[in-house]
Amino acid sequence: MFADEAEIWVKGGDGGDGAVSFRREKYIPRGGPDGGDGGKGGDVIVRVDPGVSTLGDFRHRHHFHGNRGGNGAGGGCHGKNGEDVTIVVPPGTLVWDENGGILADLVEPSQSAVVARGGRGGKGNARYTSSVRKAPRVAERGEPGEERRLGLELRLLAQVGLVGLPNAGKSSLLAGTTAATPKVGAYAFTTLEPNLGMAALPGGERAAVADLPGLVGEAHRGVGLGHRFLRHAKRAGILVAVVGLAPTDPDPLEAYHVLRRELELYQGDLPEKLRLVLANKLDLEGGRERLERLRRELAGEETDVLGVSALTGEGVDVFLTVLEHSL
């Protein structure tokens, strides 16, 4: 199952303790202090791995702990630094602290951020010598590592986001334009999780296309889990409003305005990403008449209106061509 949210607990490794030690050499009954420093604790690092697509691995693993630094020893030997612990996440992951602040926005392959630093190693007694303190018998304990609770949130990195009311045909369009195989059914809320596919554009380039689950009125308030799906729209370069032309679908113009209103109420500038209206199910009875009426009604909008049929493939080539020029 697709997972786009997770909560984890992280702690950097504690630093190792410094050592209290004195040299023992022949003919030197009271050698000087030679206690080494403790090693630094390991950091906890979050790193992007393009081979990971969801946050599902965090359903069963929530705690991540850096390794403790080694203790110092005699002979000026410093303790070994603790090994770092790396958490891999998909591209597009936001890391939040428990106060709601963004610690990292990870989008590029191998991009990383330290989310919990390991503690500093304690000083050995060799560090405490001075002109008046020849044989210190004190050493410093290692510092504890940082500890915090974090939220992870995945927002799909797509150049194109398909948004629409339930059963508008977004999954069918994704399947018809990419190699993705989303679940398709003739009933509302077929798609319960975002799907991502790569579309081959006429010029030879490829574009990442995301099918976002169907939105409904008041989606910005969380109705129909809309707040979870709308977050993915923030990452998309452009948005395509998909409306249905079937006699049983909501009025295409009304559906378009519902989508636009929900995007605006969720985040004021999101409607600016709506570059295209895709009227699907052109092959059904009355579909062409509804398409022409929609074009007339949206003539004043700065948005192209295209008719397609995900079932027959009609208009898909035109859609991909227009898409290529919109990116």
N, C-alpha and C positions, 0 to 999 in steps of 0.2 A: 504494500500500500504506500502511496506517495505521502511523505511526511515533510511539512515545511516549517515546523516549529519544534523546538526542544529546549529543555532547561537542564543545565549541567552545573556541577560543583567542581571547582579547580583549586589546587593548592600547589604552590611552588615547593620544591624540596627544601628542607631545613639545612642551614649551613653546618659544616662539621665543627667540632670543638677544637680550640687550640690546645697544644700540649705543654705540660710542665716537665722539663727534662734538663739534665746537666751533663756536660761532657765527662766521660770517665777515661782519662788517658794516663798512661804510665808516667810516673814522675810528676804528675799534676794532680795532687790530692783533691783539689777543689776546682774542677773545670768550670768554665762559664756556662750560662744557660744556652741550650740549643733546641728548645721546644719549637716545633714547626706550627704553621697556621693550619686551620681547618679548611677544607675545600668548600667551594660555593655550591649551594643546592641547585638542582636542575630546574630550568624554566618549564612552564607549560605553554606550548605554542599551538596556535590554530593556523593551519595551512590549507590552501586550495588544492584540490586534486580533481582535474577534469574528468577522471574516471568515476567519480561519485556523483550521483544525481539527486539524492534525497537526504534527509536527516534521519532516516529510518534506523540507522545504527545506534542512535541515542535512546531508543525506546527501552533498551535493556541495560545500557551502560551509561551511568550518569556521573560517576566520580573519576577524576583524573588527578594524579598526584605525581609531581616531579620527584626524582630520586634525591635522597639525602647526600650531602657532601661527606667525604671521609674525614675522620679526625686526624689532626696533626700527630707527629711522632718525634722522637728524639733524633738527634743528628741533623736537625734542620729540615727534616722531611715534612713537606706539606701534604695535607690530605688531598685525595683525588676529588675533582669536581663531580657533582652528581650529574647523571645523564638527563638531558631534556626529554620531555614527553611531548609528542606531536599528535594533535587531533586533526584528522583530515575532514574537510567539508567540501560541498559542491561550490562551483562558481556562483556568485550572487548571494553569498551568506552575509548577513549582518550579525554582529556580535554586540549584545546589549549588556550593560551592567545592571545591577539590581535597582539602581535609581532611575533607570530609563535612559541613560546616556549611551550613545553609540561609541563603543571602543574600537571597532574596526568594520570596514565595509570591504569585503574581500571578493573581488571580481576576476582578477587575472590569474592564469595558471601559475602555481607555486607561490603566489602572494601569501605572506604570512604576517602574523602579529603575535607578540608575546602578551598573554593575558594574565599570567601569574608568574612573577619573578621569584627565582630561588633566593633563599636567604644568604647573606654574606657569611663566609667562614670566620670563625673566631681567631684572634691573634694568639700565637704561642708565647711562652714567657721570654723567648729571645727578643721579642719586640719591646719588652718593657725595661731593658737595661738602660742605665744612664750613669752619669759620673758619680752619683751618690747612691745608686741602686745597682749593685754589682751582681746580685744573685736573686732576682725576683722569683717568687714562688707562686705567681698568679698567671693565669691564662684566661682567655675570653671564650665564652660559650658562643656557638654559632647562632646566627639570627634565624628566626622562623621565616619560612617562605610566605609569600602573599597568599591569601585565601579569599575566595569570593564565589558568589553564585552568579551565573551568566545565563542569558537567554540567547538562543540562536534562532534566526529567522531567515528562511530562504525565499528570495524573490527571483523568479526565473529570469534569466538573461535572454531575452528574445528581441529580435529586431522588429517583429510584427506580432501584435497581440489580437486575437479574434475575440470580440466580446459580443454577447447577444443574450436574448431571453432564452429560457429553456426550450429545447427542441427546435431551435432555429436552423440547425444543421451545421454547426461549427465543427463537430467531430468528423462529419462526413467530408467537409471541405478540407480539413487537415489530412485526412486519409487520401483524398483525391489529389492533393498537391505535394505531399511528402511521402516518405516511406514509413511514417508512423502508422500504428495500428490501434487507434483508440477504440474503446467500446462504443458501438453505434446501436441505437434502438429507437423505435417509433413511440417513445414516451418521454415525458418531461424528466429532467434531471438524470439523463443517462450518464452524463459526465459528472463525477463527484470529485475529481481531482484534475489539476492541470495536466495537459499533454504537450509534448514538445517534439517538433519534427523539423527537418531541413528541406526547404523547397529549392528546386533547381530553377533558376531564373533564365529567361531567354538569352541573356548576354553571357551566360556561362558562370555567373556568380551563384552563390548559395545564400539563402537567408533562413535564419532560425525563426520558426513560426510557432507561437504558443496558442493552444485552444484553452481559453479560460472557462471554467464551469459557468453555466447559465446564471445570469443575474436577474433579480426580480426587484420590484418596487421596494424601497427602504433597504436595499442591499447595503448602503453605506452605514446603516445602523446595525448591521450584522444579520439581517433577515436572510434566511437561506444560506447562511455562512458567507454572505457577500463580502464582509470585511476581510475575510481570509483570502478570497479570490481576487479582490480588487488590489491587494498589495502587489500582486504580480504585474498589474497594469502599469505600475510606476516605472518599472525597468524597461518596458517596451519602447522601441524607438518611435513606432507609429502604432495606432490602433485602428482596427477595421471593425465597423459595426455590422454585424450579420443579422439580417431580418428575414423572416419567412414569408413566402408568397402564397402558401397553401390557404385554401378557404378556411381551414380550422385554426390557422395562426392568428395571433393578434394583429390588428391593423398595422401595416409596416411603418407608417408615419408615427403612430402612437408609440410603437416599439422603439423607434429611433429616439424619440424625445425622452422616453423612460431611461434609456441607456445613457444619453447625454446628461440628463439630470442627476443620475446616480453617480456618474463619474465626477461631476462638478461638486456635488455635496461631499463626496469622499475626499477630494483634493481639487481645489479650485482651478488649477491649470491643466488637469488631465484632459478636458474636452479639446484642448488645443492639439492633442495628438491624434484626434479623429480625422483621418485624411480621406477615408473611403467608406462608402456604404455599399455593402454587398448584399443584394437581394437574391436569396437562394430559393430553390425549388421552382425555377422558371419553367420546368417541363410540365407542371401540374396545370389543370384547367383553370383558366382565368389568370394565370401567373403573369403573362405578358401585359395584360391590361392593368394589373395592379402595379407592375414595374413602371409603366408609363405615367400612371397617376402619381406614383412616388417621385418620379423625376420632376414632374411639374411642381409638386408641392415643395420640393427642396431646391428649386431652381435658384433661389437667392442665397443658398448656403455655399460656403467655400469648400464643398465636399463633392467628389465624384460619386455617381450612383451607377453601379454596374449590376447587370443581371447574370446569374450563373445557375447551373444545375449541377450539384455535386453528384447526382445520380448518373446523368448522361455525359457529363464533362463539358457541356456547352458553356462557353464564356470563360472557362478556366484559364485558357491561354491569354485572353485579353486581361484577365485579372492579374496574372503573373507579370505581364508586360507593364501594366500601370503600376504595379507594386515595385518593380525594378526602378522606375523613374521617380517613385515617391521616397525611396530610401536615400 
